[in-house]
């Protein structure tokens, strides 16, 4: 068997271009634009998730608590806004909420910002699940194939 060096070089060049495109696309996904502010979020990075996860759980609890508050609607909205602003400052750095909301007290603007973050997070999670399921299926297929080969080797000859 002969290997054409030019074909091999072309293959590697094509692979390099593909990987470069994947990296560039991945970097785009890590940028989330909310109200004209670009946030960096890498939902596949353990260090980022170590800060992000507790912040989003705390925010969700705070929003749910705000919904059940007794009293005036304005107080509920202010509590929700404060909870969301704290989330952004915790997850993305101090001052992020001021940059995003610029003094707005509109609860829908705040909730839409959260929805944008959660939308991107869901898409990243789906991509991860699809990829890991594909890998797991390949592993399972390979392992079952190996098991089948072992059974064939261990069977006595029937002659």
Protein Blocks (a to p, Z undefined) as FASTA:
>chain_A
ZZdfklmmmmmmmmmmmmmmmmmmmmmmmpcceehiacdddfkbfklmmmmmmmmmmmmm
mmmmmmmpgcjfklmmmmmmmmmmmmmmmmnoghklmmmnnopabfklmmmmmmmmmmmm
mmmmmmmmmmmmmmmmmmmmmmmmmmmmmmmmmpccdZZ
